[in-house]
C-alpha cells in the first residue's frame, strides 16, 4: 500500500505559489506543532491542507488509506523528506536559477489567471434547464435534422475575405475563386466542396450562417478559429427532426460556452477601457525567430487541411 502513494517532488512549485503552507514558521501561531523540520513548523491545519491536496489526485484506494492513522503517519514521512529536499534546495539558492524561476513564475501567472477566470466567468455564468427548453422551443429550425451541401472559401485575414467577395460580386464562379484563394488544402482543389453536413458537425457561427442561406446563396464573411470563411449553400436535404431529449445535453454545453464567451469578451472590453495601455509596434519584431520545424504526418496518413471547419464531437467533414 505505501508504494501506491506517490511522493510529489514537484511540490516545490506549489510551495512557491502559496498553495500549501511551505514558508518558514508555518502554522497559524495558535495550533500546536504537529511536525517540525528544522525551522519549518506544520500545525494540524497545515498537514490537513497537505493531505487534502494529495487526496484530490489520488486513486480511490489511496484516498481511503489517507484517512487512516497509518496512512497519515506515512504521509508525514514523505512530508519530512520533501521538506528536507526543499530546505536543501533553498540553501543552494536553486530557486534563483532561471531554469527554475522562469517556469515557476509562468506557472504562477497561469494559475492566477485561471483562478480569476473561474471566479469571474466560470462561477457566475450559468445555463439552467429552463433556458435550454426555451431556446429549443424558440429555434425549431436548428433541430430539423437537415443536411446541407456546402462549399466554402477559407482565408487568413478579413481583407483576403473581402477580396474573395469582390471577385464573387464580379460573377466569378464560386468554385474558381475557392480554387484560387482558399487555404483549406483539403477542399480548395474541389472548389471548396464540403459535401453534406449536419448542423452539429459545424462550429456554431459557421452553422448559423450556413443554415440561414437558401440554395445558391453566398454568406457574409464568417470567422471561426481557423480563419475567415465565405460559405455557399449548394443543396439542402430534409432530415428527421431531433427531440429535446436527444439534444438537451449538447445544447446546454453550447449555450454555456456561448454565454461564457460573451461574458468574457464584454469583461475584457471593460478592463481595457479602464486601463491605460500604450503600444509601440515600431520595435517589432523582437528576438530571433527559431528555424521552422517540419513535422511529417504519421505513416500512412496524408496531411490534413489547413482549416476546413471540423465537426463538433470529433466527426470528420
ChimeraX attribute file (.defattr): number of C-alpha atoms within 10 A of each C-alpha:
attribute: neighborCount
match mode: 1-to-1
recipient: residues
	/A:1	8
	/A:2	11
	/A:3	6
	/A:4	10
	/A:5	19
	/A:6	12
	/A:7	14
	/A:8	11
	/A:9	12
	/A:10	10
	/A:11	16
	/A:12	19
	/A:13	19
	/A:14	15
	/A:15	14
	/A:16	18
	/A:17	18
	/A:18	12
	/A:19	13
	/A:20	18
	/A:21	23
	/A:22	22
	/A:23	14
	/A:24	12
	/A:25	15
	/A:26	18
	/A:27	22
	/A:28	15
	/A:29	10
	/A:30	7
	/A:31	12
	/A:32	13
	/A:33	18
	/A:34	14
	/A:35	17
	/A:36	14
	/A:37	13
	/A:38	11
	/A:39	10
	/A:40	18
	/A:41	22
	/A:42	25
	/A:43	20
	/A:44	16
	/A:45	17
	/A:46	21
	/A:47	21
	/A:48	13
	/A:49	14
	/A:50	19
	/A:51	18
	/A:52	14
	/A:53	13
	/A:54	19
	/A:55	17
	/A:56	10
	/A:57	10
	/A:58	16
	/A:59	13
	/A:60	11
	/A:61	11
	/A:62	18
	/A:63	18
	/A:64	12
	/A:65	18
	/A:66	21
	/A:67	12
	/A:68	10
	/A:69	10
	/A:70	12
	/A:71	17
	/A:72	16
	/A:73	12
	/A:74	15
	/A:75	21
	/A:76	17
	/A:77	10
	/A:78	17
	/A:79	20
	/A:80	15
	/A:81	15
	/A:82	18
	/A:83	18
	/A:84	15
	/A:85	14
	/A:86	20
	/A:87	17
	/A:88	12
	/A:89	13
	/A:90	12
	/A:91	10
	/A:92	10
	/A:93	10
	/A:94	14
	/A:95	18
	/A:96	11
	/A:97	9
	/A:98	10
	/A:99	10
	/A:100	12
	/A:101	15
	/A:102	13
	/A:103	12
	/A:104	18
	/A:105	14
	/A:106	11
	/A:107	16
	/A:108	17
	/A:109	13
	/A:110	12
	/A:111	13
	/A:112	13
	/A:113	12
	/A:114	13
	/A:115	13
	/A:116	12
	/A:117	15
	/A:118	13
	/A:119	12
	/A:120	15
	/A:121	18
	/A:122	17
	/A:123	9
	/A:124	11
	/A:125	17
	/A:126	15
	/A:127	15
	/A:128	10
	/A:129	12
	/A:130	9
	/A:131	12
	/A:132	22
	/A:133	14
	/A:134	10
	/A:135	15
	/A:136	18
	/A:137	11
	/A:138	10
	/A:139	10
	/A:140	12
	/A:141	13
	/A:142	18
	/A:143	20
	/A:144	16
	/A:145	17
	/A:146	19
	/A:147	19
	/A:148	24
	/A:149	18
	/A:150	20
	/A:151	25
	/A:152	28
	/A:153	30
	/A:154	31
	/A:155	25
	/A:156	15
	/A:157	12
	/A:158	15
	/A:159	11
	/A:160	16
	/A:161	23
	/A:162	16
	/A:163	14
	/A:164	24
	/A:165	21
	/A:166	12
	/A:167	14
	/A:168	16
	/A:169	10
	/A:170	8
	/A:171	9
	/A:172	13
	/A:173	12
	/A:174	22
	/A:175	20
	/A:176	17
	/A:177	20
	/A:178	25
	/A:179	18
	/A:180	14
	/A:181	18
	/A:182	30
	/A:183	21
	/A:184	22
	/A:185	17
	/A:186	18
	/A:187	23
	/A:188	25
	/A:189	16
	/A:190	14
	/A:191	20
	/A:192	29
	/A:193	21
	/A:194	18
	/A:195	14
	/A:196	16
	/A:197	19
	/A:198	20
	/A:199	21
	/A:200	19
	/A:201	19
	/A:202	21
	/A:203	16
	/A:204	15
	/A:205	11
	/A:206	21
	/A:207	20
	/A:208	14
	/A:209	18
	/A:210	26
	/A:211	18
	/A:212	12
	/A:213	18
	/A:214	14
	/A:215	14
	/A:216	11
	/A:217	13
	/A:218	20
	/A:219	20
	/A:220	15
	/A:221	18
	/A:222	19
	/A:223	19
	/A:224	15
	/A:225	8
	/A:226	15
	/A:227	18
	/A:228	24
	/A:229	28
	/A:230	26
	/A:231	25
	/A:232	26
	/A:233	21
	/A:234	18
	/A:235	15
	/A:236	17
	/A:237	12
	/A:238	10
	/A:239	12
	/A:240	9
	/A:241	13
	/A:242	14
	/A:243	13
	/A:244	14
	/A:245	8
	/A:246	10
	/A:247	14
	/A:248	15
	/A:249	12
	/A:250	14
	/A:251	17
	/A:252	19
	/A:253	13
	/A:254	15
	/A:255	17
	/A:256	18
	/A:257	16
	/A:258	13
	/A:259	16
	/A:260	20
	/A:261	14
	/A:262	14
	/A:263	17
	/A:264	17
	/A:265	12
	/A:266	12
	/A:267	14
	/A:268	12
	/A:269	12
	/A:270	11
	/A:271	11
	/A:272	11
	/A:273	10
	/A:274	9
	/A:275	9
	/A:276	7
	/A:277	7
	/A:278	6
	/A:279	6
	/A:280	6
	/A:281	7
	/A:282	6
	/A:283	7
	/A:284	7
	/A:285	8
	/A:286	6
	/A:287	6
	/A:288	6
	/A:289	7
	/A:290	6
	/A:291	6
	/A:292	6
	/A:293	6
	/A:294	6
	/A:295	6
	/A:296	9
	/A:297	10
	/A:298	8
	/A:299	6
	/A:300	6
	/A:301	8
	/A:302	9
	/A:303	11
	/A:304	11
	/A:305	14
	/A:306	16
	/A:307	22
	/A:308	27
	/A:309	23
	/A:310	15
	/A:311	16
	/A:312	14
	/A:313	10
	/A:314	8
	/A:315	10
	/A:316	12
	/A:317	16
